[in-house]
Amino acid sequence: MHFSWSKLLLGTLLSLAFLFPWQNAQAERIKDFRIDLVLSENGLLKVTETIRYDFEKARRSAIYRRIPLQYTRHGKATTLTILPLSVKDGDKSAPYTCKLMGGFANLQIGDSKKLLTGQHIFIIKYEANNAVNFLTKVPELFWSCLGSEWSCPIDNVNVVLHAPAKINLSAVKTLSYLGSSGAKGRSQGKVAGNSLQFSASHINSGQDFCCVATFPMASIGPPSTIDSLIVALMYWKSSLAIPAITLVLLALLWFICGRDPLSFQAASAWMPPTDLTPAELGTLIDEHCDKHDITATLLDLACRGYLIITEVPYGGLMGLDNKDYQFKKASSPDPERLKPHEVLLLSSMFVANDKTHLSILRGQYREYLSDMRRLIYQTLVKDQYFARLPQNDRDAFVVVGSLVLGVGVMLLTKAVLAGDLYKHYGMGFALSGLMIIFASAIMPKRTLKGVVALRQAEAFRSFVRSADHAQFERIAREDPGAFGRFLPYACVLGVAEKWAYNFRDLLEAGPDFFRVYCGDIGPEEKVGAKFDSLGYTYGLSRAMATINSTIDSRGAANDGASGVSSTSRYR
């Protein structure tokens, strides 16, 4: 028997034809694509797309409409802003997602739980900003009706442009063409009643249909600032909604948990709140226990008779010329009369004997600072000046804010691959995280007792700054010790120099807790017949600034770098 290769090949092809039906047997197509464009006088464009889609025998979970956002006219690139409004499948709302990515608004229409088949009429409504360009000084509308992303053929496309009523449509120049370059099917639109119409048929998959309408000069203007702002707010609503909700929640939290209660007027204008130590007062004012608040404890203990601070010569570097400071325990402290942080300060200073120097303590206090801060905070909470530990409130908000910020950064990173939807949410979460972190500064809450003490301190500071000389003459006459007793509070409140200036030439003798070494007489004997309040306070301020910058320094590299930087706090 003669074997025929041609018959075998023909039989194979016929078998494959029956086993694998031709693609056309279940090909999808768009039978009609209608676009209604409503152009306003400010250039905003409302778009309604009615797509009669025939899936035939195919079964799909979704269709994809890619709306071009970028086009080039007259050699310049222009970017549209698209605001999706609604999507319907027939007369029912259709589920959809919109991702702005790669120069397109990518609409995915459909539900993965329900397959699409047969004929459907999809109605897509959205608004477009910046659709009208003024590159040639006359308003021109360029519209890419289909894009080049449809994977199925389109039988007919009809575009109806509704221009503002005041425009004479016969004066509008129109053009339409197939493809992005306009090489095929060039034609003009026609006037039909109160609209301009463009049409084309038998459009292949991946082929675009573009319309151009050039309007008379000044017939259409650019969007106003308010219109652009509204569009921007709508476009960035995901980025703004999350921070707006966060702001409302933070305001409620602050009102309920962080707002200080209302207080009454201070009882006395010229006296600070003496129930608080200067360190506690400084912490109460700014809700932070800073290093200069702790340093003020040294000055306060000296003022109360527990310490004598003496300025002595020094050959090394310590941040302020060639001076060192000697600390001498003046009396045995009674723990019952001292606050916990004061007991810790004295016990850590005088370990082996009753004398020490700043050059010896230098660098050794770093391990005690955190404990002293903790004790000051705990005392203020225990004595009901703070409702809660301020640092705990701040830490909680910083931790939560950092987590939210991290989520925002992750979404922004994902936006590089997944589109602008994630970028908007990422920016929203990132802004919310930063807001929560910044809100940590206002969440610590003072009690009514704390607010009263704060108002008393503010009244004292105001008195020091504004009182006349006669008032200080009366204070110096009736209570000569007030200058030294309240000097630590004036230092913490930043009015020490003004406090000293007000007492100039009013005191025969000043406080004895700060001394200056004078030749062979020795550091523990005060020399000088007349008290100079300004000179005394300046020397003391210089000492406190040096102590503040040196007490927790680690090495010589820190010497001299910040020796005078804190002086203003004590002046």
C-alpha positions in Angstrom: 0.0 0.0 0.0 1.3 3.4 -1.0 1.6 5.7 2.1 0.5 9.3 1.5 2.1 11.9 3.8 -0.2 14.6 2.4 -3.3 12.6 3.5 -1.8 12.1 7.0 -1.1 15.9 7.4 -4.6 16.8 6.3 -6.2 14.3 8.7 -4.1 15.6 11.6 -5.2 19.2 10.9 -8.8 18.2 10.8 -8.5 16.4 14.1 -6.9 19.4 15.8 -9.7 21.6 14.4 -12.3 19.5 16.1 -10.3 19.1 19.4 -9.4 22.8 19.6 -12.2 25.1 18.3 -11.1 28.2 16.6 -10.7 31.2 18.8 -13.3 33.1 16.8 -15.9 30.6 18.0 -15.9 32.3 21.4 -14.3 35.7 20.6 -15.2 38.7 22.6 -16.0 42.1 21.1 -17.4 45.5 21.8 -20.5 46.0 19.7 -20.9 49.7 20.6 -18.8 52.2 22.4 -20.5 55.5 23.1 -18.8 58.4 24.9 -20.6 61.5 26.1 -18.3 64.4 26.9 -19.8 67.4 28.7 -17.4 70.3 28.7 -17.8 73.2 31.2 -16.7 76.8 30.7 -13.8 76.3 33.2 -12.4 73.4 31.2 -13.6 70.5 33.4 -14.8 67.5 31.5 -17.5 65.1 32.6 -17.3 61.7 30.8 -19.8 59.0 30.4 -18.8 55.8 28.6 -21.5 53.3 27.6 -19.9 50.1 26.5 -22.0 47.3 25.0 -19.7 44.3 25.6 -20.4 40.9 24.2 -18.5 38.1 25.9 -20.2 35.5 23.6 -19.2 32.1 25.1 -16.2 33.4 27.1 -16.5 33.6 30.8 -14.5 36.4 32.6 -14.3 37.5 36.2 -13.7 41.1 35.1 -13.0 43.5 32.2 -10.3 46.1 32.2 -10.6 49.7 31.1 -7.4 51.6 30.8 -7.9 55.4 30.5 -4.9 57.2 29.2 -3.7 60.0 31.5 -0.9 61.5 29.5 -0.8 62.9 25.9 1.5 65.0 23.9 0.3 68.0 21.9 2.4 70.6 20.1 5.6 69.0 21.5 4.5 69.2 25.1 3.3 66.5 27.5 0.1 67.0 29.4 -1.2 64.9 32.3 -4.9 64.5 33.1 -6.4 64.1 36.5 -9.2 61.4 36.5 -11.8 61.1 39.3 -13.9 58.0 38.9 -17.5 58.6 40.0 -19.5 55.4 39.3 -19.5 52.2 37.4 -22.7 50.3 36.5 -23.5 47.0 34.9 -26.9 47.7 33.3 -29.0 49.5 35.9 -27.0 48.0 38.9 -23.8 49.3 40.5 -20.8 47.2 39.5 -17.8 46.5 41.8 -14.6 48.1 40.6 -11.2 49.2 41.6 -9.1 52.0 40.2 -5.3 52.1 40.3 -3.4 55.0 38.8 -0.2 53.5 37.4 2.1 53.8 34.4 0.2 56.8 32.9 -3.2 55.1 33.0 -6.2 55.0 35.2 -6.7 51.2 35.4 -10.3 50.2 36.1 -11.0 46.6 36.9 -14.8 46.0 36.7 -16.3 42.8 38.0 -16.4 40.5 41.0 -14.2 37.4 41.2 -17.1 35.5 42.7 -19.4 36.1 39.7 -18.2 35.4 36.1 -19.3 37.6 33.2 -20.6 36.1 30.1 -23.1 37.0 27.3 -23.9 40.7 26.7 -23.4 43.4 29.3 -23.8 47.2 29.1 -21.2 48.9 31.3 -21.7 52.6 32.1 -18.5 54.3 33.4 -18.7 57.9 34.7 -15.7 60.1 35.7 -14.4 63.6 35.6 -11.3 64.8 33.9 -9.3 67.9 34.8 -6.7 69.5 32.4 -8.3 68.0 29.4 -8.3 71.4 27.7 -4.9 72.8 26.9 -3.9 76.3 26.0 -0.5 75.5 24.3 -1.4 77.6 21.2 -3.2 80.3 23.3 -6.5 79.0 22.0 -8.4 76.3 24.0 -8.1 72.9 22.5 -9.7 69.7 23.7 -7.8 66.5 22.9 -9.4 63.3 23.9 -8.1 59.7 23.5 -11.4 57.9 23.4 -10.3 54.3 23.6 -6.7 54.1 24.4 -4.6 51.4 22.8 -5.2 48.7 25.4 -8.4 47.0 24.3 -7.7 43.4 23.5 -10.9 42.9 21.5 -12.2 44.6 18.3 -14.8 47.4 18.5 -17.6 47.5 16.0 -18.7 51.1 16.4 -17.5 54.1 18.5 -19.6 57.2 18.8 -18.4 60.4 20.6 -20.8 63.2 21.5 -19.3 66.4 22.7 -21.6 68.9 24.6 -19.9 72.3 24.6 -20.9 75.3 26.7 -24.1 76.9 25.4 -22.4 80.2 24.6 -20.1 78.7 22.0 -21.0 78.8 18.3 -20.4 75.2 17.3 -19.9 76.1 13.7 -16.8 78.1 14.7 -15.2 75.0 16.4 -12.5 73.2 14.4 -12.7 69.5 14.7 -10.7 66.5 13.8 -10.8 62.7 14.5 -8.5 59.9 13.5 -7.6 56.3 14.2 -4.3 55.5 16.0 -2.2 57.8 18.2 -0.3 59.3 15.3 -3.4 60.2 13.2 -2.2 58.5 10.1 -5.4 56.6 9.4 -9.1 57.5 9.1 -8.7 61.3 9.4 -12.1 63.0 9.4 -13.9 66.0 10.8 -16.7 66.0 13.4 -20.2 67.2 12.5 -22.6 69.5 14.3 -25.8 67.7 15.4 -28.1 70.0 17.3 -26.4 71.3 20.4 -23.4 68.9 20.2 -20.5 67.8 18.1 -20.3 64.2 17.0 -17.4 61.9 16.0 -17.7 58.3 14.9 -15.7 55.4 13.6 -16.3 51.7 12.9 -14.5 48.4 12.6 -11.7 49.3 15.0 -9.1 46.6 15.6 -7.9 45.6 19.0 -5.2 47.9 20.3 -6.3 50.7 18.0 -7.1 54.2 19.5 -9.7 56.7 18.3 -8.8 60.3 19.1 -10.9 63.5 18.8 -9.7 67.1 18.7 -11.8 70.2 19.1 -10.3 73.7 18.8 -12.5 76.4 20.3 -12.6 80.2 19.6 -10.2 82.4 21.6 -11.3 83.0 25.3 -14.4 80.9 24.9 -13.2 78.4 27.5 -11.0 79.4 30.4 -8.7 77.4 32.7 -10.2 76.0 35.9 -10.3 78.5 38.8 -8.2 78.1 41.9 -11.2 76.8 43.8 -12.1 74.3 41.1 -8.5 73.0 41.0 -8.5 72.8 44.8 -11.7 70.8 44.8 -10.4 68.4 42.1 -7.1 68.1 44.0 -8.9 67.3 47.3 -11.0 64.7 45.5 -7.9 63.2 43.9 -6.0 63.1 47.1 -9.0 62.2 49.3 -7.4 58.8 50.3 -4.3 60.7 51.4 -6.3 63.3 53.3 -9.1 61.2 54.8 -6.9 59.1 57.0 -5.0 62.1 58.5 -8.3 63.9 58.9 -9.7 61.0 60.9 -6.5 60.8 62.9 -6.7 64.5 63.7 -10.2 64.2 65.0 -9.3 61.2 67.2 -6.2 63.0 68.5 -8.2 66.0 69.3 -10.7 63.8 71.2 -7.9 62.1 73.1 -6.3 65.3 74.0 -9.6 66.8 75.2 -10.4 63.8 77.3 -6.9 62.6 78.5 -4.4 65.4 77.7 -6.0 68.7 78.3 -5.0 70.6 81.4 -7.9 71.7 83.7 -8.8 75.3 84.0 -7.1 77.1 86.9 -7.6 80.2 89.0 -5.4 83.2 89.3 -2.1 82.8 91.2 -2.3 83.4 95.0 0.9 85.6 95.2 2.6 87.3 92.3 6.1 87.7 93.8 6.6 84.2 95.2 7.3 81.0 93.3 5.5 77.7 94.2 7.9 76.8 97.0 6.2 73.4 97.6 8.1 72.3 94.5 11.8 72.1 94.2 13.3 74.0 91.2 14.0 70.7 89.4 10.3 69.7 89.9 9.1 73.1 88.7 11.3 73.0 85.6 9.9 69.6 84.8 6.3 70.8 85.4 6.7 73.7 83.1 7.8 71.9 79.9 6.8 68.4 81.0 10.4 67.2 80.4 13.0 66.6 83.1 16.1 68.1 81.4 19.7 68.1 82.5 19.5 71.7 83.6 16.6 70.8 85.8 18.7 68.3 87.6 21.6 70.7 87.8 19.3 73.2 89.5 19.0 70.7 92.3 22.6 71.4 93.2 21.9 75.1 93.5 18.7 74.6 95.5 20.5 72.3 98.0 23.2 74.9 98.4 20.7 77.6 98.9 19.0 75.5 101.6 22.2 75.0 103.5 23.2 71.5 102.5 26.0 72.4 100.2 28.7 75.1 99.7 29.9 75.6 96.1 33.3 77.2 95.7 35.0 78.3 92.5 38.7 77.2 92.6 41.6 77.3 90.1 42.0 74.3 87.8 44.8 73.4 85.4 42.9 71.1 83.1 40.2 71.7 80.5 36.6 71.6 81.7 34.6 73.8 79.4 35.2 77.1 81.1 38.7 78.6 81.2 40.8 77.3 84.1 38.2 76.9 86.9 37.0 74.0 88.9 34.2 73.8 91.5 34.4 72.4 94.9 31.3 70.9 96.6 31.4 70.7 100.4 28.6 69.1 102.5 27.6 71.8 104.9 25.5 69.7 107.2 24.2 66.2 107.6 21.0 66.1 105.5 17.8 64.9 107.1 16.2 62.4 104.6 12.8 63.3 105.9 13.2 66.9 104.7 14.6 65.9 101.3 12.9 64.7 98.1 14.0 61.3 96.8 16.0 62.8 93.9 17.8 65.1 96.3 18.8 62.1 98.5 20.2 60.3 95.5 22.1 63.4 94.3 23.8 63.9 97.7 24.6 60.3 98.3 26.1 59.9 94.9 28.3 63.0 95.3 29.7 62.4 98.7 30.7 58.8 98.8 34.0 58.8 100.7 34.2 62.2 102.4 32.4 65.5 102.7 34.3 67.2 99.9 34.5 66.6 96.2 35.2 68.5 93.0 33.5 68.8 89.6 36.6 67.5 88.0 36.3 64.3 90.1 32.5 63.9 89.4 33.0 64.5 85.7 31.6 61.6 83.7 30.4 59.7 86.9 26.9 61.1 86.9 25.8 59.7 83.6 24.5 56.5 85.3 22.5 58.5 87.9 20.7 60.9 85.5 18.0 58.5 84.4 17.3 57.5 88.0 17.0 61.1 89.1 14.6 61.9 86.2 12.5 58.9 87.1 12.3 59.9 90.8 11.3 63.5 89.8 8.6 62.2 87.5 7.3 59.8 90.2 7.3 62.5 92.9 5.3 64.8 90.7 2.7 62.1 90.0 2.6 61.0 93.6 2.1 64.6 94.8 -0.7 64.9 92.1 1.0 67.6 89.9 0.8 65.2 86.9 -2.1 62.9 86.2 0.2 60.3 84.7 3.9 59.8 84.0 4.6 62.2 81.1 7.3 60.0 79.6 4.9 57.0 79.5 2.4 59.1 77.5 5.0 60.3 75.1 6.5 56.9 74.6 3.1 55.3 73.9 2.2 57.8 71.2 5.7 57.6 69.7 5.5 53.8 69.5 2.0 53.9 67.9 2.9 56.7 65.6 6.1 54.9 64.5 4.0 51.7 63.7 1.5 53.7 61.6 4.4 55.5 59.9 5.9 52.1 59.1 2.7 50.9 57.5 2.7 54.1 55.4 6.2 53.5 54.2 5.4 49.9 53.4 2.4 51.0 51.3 4.5 53.7 49.5 7.0 51.0 48.7 4.3 48.8 47.3 3.0 51.7 45.3 6.1 51.4 43.1 4.7 48.1 41.9 1.0 48.2 42.5 -0.1 51.8 41.5 -1.2 55.1 42.9 -3.9 53.7 45.1 -1.3 52.4 47.4 0.6 55.6 47.1 -2.4 57.6 48.4 -3.1 55.2 51.3 0.6 55.1 52.0 0.8 58.9 52.2 -2.3 59.0 54.4 -0.8 56.5 56.9 2.6 58.2 56.8 1.1 61.6 57.6 -1.1 60.1 60.3 2.0 58.4 61.9 3.9 61.7 61.9 0.8 63.5 63.4 0.6 60.9 66.2 4.4 61.2 66.9 4.1 65.0 67.1 1.0 64.8 69.3 3.0 63.0 71.9 4.3 66.4 73.0 0.9 67.6 74.1 -0.6 64.5 75.7 1.0 64.6 79.2 -1.6 66.0 81.5 -1.2 68.2 84.6 -3.7 68.1 87.4 -5.5 71.1 88.8 -2.9 71.3 91.5 -0.2 71.2 88.8 -1.8 74.0 86.8 -2.2 76.2 89.9 1.6 75.7 90.5 2.3 76.5 86.9 0.3 79.7 87.0 2.1 80.7 90.2 5.5 80.2 88.5 4.3 82.3 85.5 3.1 85.0 87.8 6.5 85.1 89.6 8.4 85.3 86.3 6.1 88.1 85.1 6.7 89.9 88.4 10.4 89.7 88.1 10.3 91.1 84.6 7.9 93.9 85.2 8.0 95.0 88.9 9.3 98.4 89.7 12.3 99.1 92.0 10.2 100.2 94.9 8.6 96.8 95.2 12.0 95.1 95.4 13.1 97.7 98.0 10.2 96.6 100.2 11.1 92.9 99.7 14.8 93.6 100.5 13.8 95.5 103.6 11.2 93.0 104.9 12.8 89.7 103.8 16.5 90.1 102.9 16.9 86.3 102.5 14.4 86.3 99.6 17.1 87.0 97.1 19.1 83.8 97.8 16.1 81.7 98.7 14.3 82.3 95.4 17.4 82.6 93.2 17.2 78.9 92.1 13.6 79.4 91.0 14.6 82.5 89.0 17.4 80.4 87.4 15.0 77.7 86.3 12.5 80.3 85.0 15.2 82.1 83.0 15.0 85.4 84.9 18.0 85.1 87.2 19.8 88.1 85.7 16.7 90.3 86.0 16.2 89.0 89.5 19.7 90.0 90.4 19.4 93.4 88.6 16.3 94.2 90.6 18.2 93.7 93.9 21.2 95.8 92.9 22.5 98.0 95.8 19.7 96.8 98.1 21.5 94.1 100.1 24.3 94.6 102.6 25.2 90.9 102.4 24.3 88.1 100.0 23.9 84.4 100.3 26.9 82.4 101.3 26.4 79.1 99.4 28.5 80.2 96.4 32.0 81.3 97.1 35.1 82.3 95.0 38.6 81.2 95.9 40.8 84.2 96.9 44.5 83.7 97.0 45.9 82.2 100.2 42.8 82.8 102.3 41.3 79.5 101.2 38.2 78.5 99.3 35.9 78.3 102.3 36.2 82.0 103.5 34.2 84.7 101.7 36.1 87.8 100.9 34.5 91.1 99.9 32.9 93.9 101.9 30.0 94.8 99.6 27.6 92.5 98.0 27.2 92.7 94.2 24.1 90.9 93.2 24.8 91.1 89.5 28.4 89.9 89.8 27.3 87.2 92.2 24.6 85.9 89.9 26.8 86.0 86.9 29.5 84.0 88.6 26.8 81.5 89.8 25.3 81.3 86.3 28.7 80.6 84.8 29.2 77.9 87.4 25.8 76.3 86.7 26.5 76.3 82.9 29.9 74.6 83.4 28.4 72.0 85.7 25.5 71.4 83.3 27.8 70.8 80.4 30.4 68.8 82.3 28.7 66.6 84.8 27.8 63.8 82.4 30.6 64.4 79.8 32.6 61.3 78.8 35.9 62.7 78.0 38.1 65.6 77.2 36.6 65.9 73.7 33.5 67.3 75.3 35.3 69.9 77.3 35.0 73.4 76.0 32.5 72.5 73.4 29.4 73.5 75.3 30.7 75.1 78.4 28.8 78.4 78.0 26.0 77.1 75.9 23.5 76.7 78.8 24.4 80.0 80.5 21.4 81.8 79.2 19.1 79.4 81.0 20.4 80.5 84.3 20.6 84.2 83.6 
